[in-house]
Amino acid sequence: MLDINLIRETPEIVRKSMRDRQMDPAPVDQAVALDMERRKLLGEVEVLKNERNRVSKEIGRSKDAAERQSKIDAMKGVGDQIAALDERLRQVDEALQAQLASIPNIPFPNVPYGKDDHENVVVRTVGSLPSYDFTPRPHWELGPALGILNFDQGVKITGSRFYVLSGAGARLQRALIAWMLDLHIRQGYTEKYTPFMVKSDTLFGAGQLPKFADNLYKDHEEDLWMVPTAEVPLTGLHMGDILDEAALPLHYTAYTPCFRREKMSAGRDVRGIKRGHQFDKVEMYMYCKPEDSEREHAAMVANAEETAAALGLTYRVLLQCTGDLSFGSHITYDVEVWAPGCGEWLEVSSISNIGEFQARRANIKYRPADGGKVRFVHTLNGSGLGLPRTLIAVLENNQQSDGSVVVPEVLRPWMGGIEVIHPGD
């Protein structure tokens, strides 16, 4: 959430931010109007309460019973006015908070303008596109042929965009998760095992509600929502906390299954397992001081790149344009890996500097060591990496002409001695 003072004093900056994001800036105008009304109401209430306090003192000092009663009767009317103004103030404040919650973060100046993901800027490409002396198969052919990926069973159990991994396929998925967690621990992150369901306040603090409510799964009898990403519970860990400066930065990593309705992507990536309502992800998350967030962001990007490189994948880093930037982000870099069977780049991580946007919503602050005023922390997040797209890239890049798949060396300790996946493994 943005600081109301920023919207109050420089609304045009916020309007431009929303226009650059291809969003209607109307919430900014509504927030400005509501803020003006709120301050006006506060002034009127303060005047009336001061008047009531003054007259109350006069009543206490008065010796004349008739005069006292007259003033008491007059103050009943003032009390009614105050009650009415307080109710209106409550309504205005509620409406103001709703508008503020709908306004996204402001892109950094170095974020390029663009309408959508087609205008993201390639920063660097690492590695060369692999070549084969055969035509590489896409994972939706390769997996079923190996007997490790079954689409029909997923549809039978649940419906479209679900699948079942079997044998070495399920083990490879688990190996990727375990290896990535261990890698991030070596990179300096502390592993967290968090709930896979959270309450509304946690989703609001992370910036998921109210904007993405239609894209989330909810228990309609309880205030519980399935997590769309581990970013949400990792934000919630310190909701309402005041951290000591000496504790910062905090680096967390966590695995969670993720649940999203994918309503915004209907019709996209319908073949294979690139996009689904349920998927696994290992998350990286940081809390830091404001002056450190740029450096920490660069470090997190490097951590995601190290993960892709260690798997032997050709990858590229892109800077998201304004039209593709996530709701809470100042700046985001995507890491995409090459999938030769699909013949396309697959996004496996988006690494974002959120600044104080989530910290304001979740009220997460730190106390400076010099005893100064408490400040909001900055938060950062990124996938490290996301599945199943990393699984897709591992399968497609390591396939051989006979249809088998070589297991990347870093994953073999979790594969029980399997070095090559053959049909039936």
N, C-alpha and C positions, 0 to 999 in steps of 0.2 A: 504494500500500500504506500502511496506517495504521501509526503508531508503536506498537510493542508496549507501550510504557509507557502509552499512552492506553487500550489494551484492558485492561491489567493493573490500572490504577488506577481507571478509570471504565467498567467493562464495560456498565453499564446505559445509558449514553449511546449506545454502539455498538449495543446490542440495540435500543433505540428507533429508531435510525436505520434499521436493517434492517426493523423492523416498519413504519415509515412508508413505506418503499420497497416494501411488500407482499412482503417476503422473510422466510424462516425465519431467526431469529437463532441457530439451533443452532451455526453455526461459531464464534460468539463464545464460547459455553460450552466448546466443544472446544478452542479456542485457549487459553483461560484454564487449563484442566486440563493441557494439554500444556506450557504455559509453566511451571506449577508443578512438573511432573515434570522438566522440563529443568533447572530451577534446583536441584532436589533432587539430580539425578544429577551436576551440576557440582560440588556440594558434596562428594558422596561420592568422586568422582574426585580432587578436590583433596586430600582427607584422605589417600587411599591414596598419591598421588604424593608428598605431603610425607613420609609414613611411609617410602616407598621411598628417597627422597633422604637421610633421616636415617640409615636403616640402612646405606645404601651408604657413607656417611662412616664409620660405625662399623666396617664391614668393612675399609675402607682403613686404619684405625688399629689394628685388632686384630692381635696377635702370635700368637694361638692358632689354629692351622690348623683344628682341629675346630670351634671357635666360628665361624670365618669360614665354613666349609662349611655349618654349620647355618643361619646367617643367609642365605647365598646360596640354599639350598633353600627357606627361608621366603619369600624375595622372589620366587621363581618363581611361587609361589601368588598373591602380591600382583599380580604382573605379569599373570597370567591374569585376575584380578578386574578390573584396570584395562582390559584389552582387551575384556572382556565389557561393562563399563560404557560404554566408548567406543563400541562398536557400538550399544548401546541408545541412547546419546545421539545418535548419528547418525540412527537411525531416528526418534526423537522430534523432532529438529530438522527433519527432512525433512517429517514429518507436520504440524508446527507451521507451517512455511513454506507448505504446501499450504492450510492453513486460513486463514492470513493473506491469501493470494492470492485467496481467495474472498469476502473481506469488502469491500464497496464503500466509497467515500468517504462522509463525513458531510455531509448537506445543511446549508447555512447556515440560521440561524434565520429569515431572511425568505423561505425557500422554502415556499410554501403546501402544506399537506397535501392529498393527493389520491390516488385509486386508480389512475388512468390518464390518458392524454392528453386525455380529455374534461373533465378538471378543471383543465387549464392555465388561467392567468389572462391575459386580454388586457390589456396595459399601455397600448398606444396603437395607433391606426389612422391611417395617413397616406394621404391621397387619398380620392377617392370612387369607388364602384363604377361602372364605365363603363356607359353606356346605348347601345343601338343601335336603328336603325329597321328591323332585320331580326333574325332569330333567330341568335345566334352559334353556330357549329359547334364541336364538340369537336375536339381535335387529331387524334383517330383517324379523323375524317372529312375534316378540312381537309387534313392532310398527304398522304394518298393521292390526294385529288382534285387537289392541286398537282403530284403526281408526285415529291415530295421525301421521302416516308416509305413504306416498304414492309415490312409485317409478314410477308407470305408468304415473302419471301426470307430473312428472319431465322430463321423457323421451319425452312425448308428447309436452311439452312446449319448451324444449331445446335440449335434447339428452341424451346419456348415461352419467352416473356419476352425474346426477342431480336428485333431489327429492323435494317433497313438505311436509312440516310439517303443521299439522292442529290442531286447537283447543288447547287442553292442551299440545300437543307436541310443537307447536309454542310458547306457553306461557312459557313452561319449558326452551326452548332455550333462550328466552328473560330474564327469571328469572336468569339463570346462568350468563349471560352477566352482568346484573345489579348488582347482588350480588358480582361477582368477582371485578367489578370496585369499589364498595363500600368497599370491604375488602382491596383492595390495597391502597385506600385512607387512611384507618385506619392504614395501615402499613407504611404510610409516603410518598406515591406517590401523585403527582399532576395530576389530570385527564386532558387529552388533547383530543379535538375533531378535528381531522385532515382531510385534503382532502383524498378522496379515489383514486385520480389520482395525479400523480407527473410527473415532467419533467425528462429528461435523466440525467441531472447533479445530481439530487437527488438520482437516482438509482445508479449512478456511485459512489457517495460519500458513500453510504451504502454498496458498494461491490457487488451489483447485476449485474451491467453492467461492462464490456461486457460479462462476463462468462455465465450468465443465460438468455441472450436475447431471446433464442428460447423457454424459459419456461414462458415468460411473455406475457400478452395481451397488445396490443398497438393500439392507435388511429393513423391510418396511414396518416391522414390529418393534425394532430397537434402533437407537441412534448409532448404527454401525454400518460402515461402508468398506467394501473390499478395496485394498490399496491399488492405485493405478501405477505406483512406482514406490520403491523404498525411500525415495526422497521425502515422501509424506511423513512416515513415522520417524525418520531421522531428523526432520524439522521439529516434530512434536516432542522429541526427547527433552528439549530445553525450553518449551513454551513457558513463559512467565518467569523464567530464571534470570537472575543477575549473576553473571559469571565473573570470576576474578581474572584480571588481565594476565596474570601469570599462567593461567590455564590455557590461554590461547596461543597458537591455533589448535583447534580440535579437528582431527582427521578420522572419519568413520567410514567403514565399508559394511555393506549388508547384502545378503541375498534375499529376495522375495519373489514369489510368483506375482505377476501383475495382471490386473483385470480391467479391461476397457471395452466399452461397447462398440467402439470403432464406427460410430454413426457418421462421423465427419469424413470417413474414408470409404464409404460405400462404393463398391464397384472397382476399387483400386486393388491391385496385387491379388487377384482372385485365384491365381494358380500357386500351388505350393504352400509353404508355411511362413512366408514373409510377413504376413499380417494376420493377427488373430485376436480373439477376445481374451485369451489367456496366454501368457508367455512368461518366461523366466528372465531375470536380470540381476546382475551384480552392480551395486551402486557405489559410487564414491561421493563423499559429502564432507564439506569443510565449514567450520565456523572460524572467523578470524577478525582482527582489527581492521577498520576501514582502510588504513594506509597500506595494509598488506594484501588486500584482495587481488590486485592486479598480478602480483608475483605468484600468489597461490593459484590463480587461474591458469597461468602459464605452466605451473608445475602439474596441475591436474591434467591439462592437455597432454603434457609429456608422459604422464602415467598411462593414459589411454592409448597413446601411440606405442608405448613400450609393450602393452598387452597385445596389440595387433601384430607388432613386429616379431614378438617371441613365438607367435603361432605361425610365422613364416608367410604372413599374408601381405599382398600388395595393398597399400592403402593410400588415401589422400585426405588432406585436411581442408575443410571449407569454412569460410567465414559467412555466417548467415546474414542475409540482407534483412532490411526492416520488415518486409512483408512476410518473412518466414520466422521471425524472432518469436520465441515463446513469450507468453503473457507476462511472466515475472522477470524476464531477463534484460540486463543491460547489454550484454554481448554474449554470443554463443558461437563456438566452433564445433562443426560436425566432423566425425571421423567416419569415413566410408571405406569399406573393403571391396575388392573386386571379386565377383562371382562369375567364373568363366562359363559355367553351364547356363546360368540365366542370361549371361552377357550384359551385366549391368553392375553399377556400384550400389552397394547396400549400406545404408546408414546403420552403424552399430553403436554410436555414442554421440550425444550432444552434450557439450561441456559448457556450462553457463556460469557467469558471474551475476548473481542476483542482487548484489549490493545489500542495502538495508530493507529492501522491499518485503521479504518474508519476515524479517526480524520485527518490523513495525506491526505486521498483522499478528504475529505470534508473541509479541512483546518480549523479545529476547535481547538482553542488554549485557554490558560488562562494566565493571567498576575499575577505572584507571588506577594504576599502582600509586600515583601521586595524590590520590584522594579526590581528584576532580569529579565533575558531574558524570553520572553514568551515561553511557552512549550505547546506541544500537550496534550490534555486531553486524558483520557482513557474512552472507552465506553463499556457498558455491556448490554445484552438483554436476555429476556426469556419470554416464553409464560406463562400466568398466569390465566387461562389455555387455551389450544386450543380446539375448537369445530370443528367437532361434536364428537370427540372421548370421551370427558368428558361426553357429553350427552349419548353416548352409554353406558359408564360405570355406569352412574346413573340409566338408565333404566334397564340394565341387573342385577345389584347388588341388586336392590330394588324390583324386581319382586316377585309376590306371586303365589301360586299354582293355583289360579283361573284366572291368566293372568293379574291381576291388578298390578299397580306399586305404591309403597309408595313414596311420595315426601319427599326428605331430609328436615329436620326441618329448616335448614338455608335458604332454598329457599321459604318456604311457605309465607312469607310476600309479595312476588311478584306473588303468584299464586291465589290471590283472594279467599282464603279460601279452595282451593283444597288441600286435604291432601293425597288422594289416587286417582290415575288416573284409571278410569274404561272405558270400551268401550263406545264410544260416547261422552266422556268429551271434 
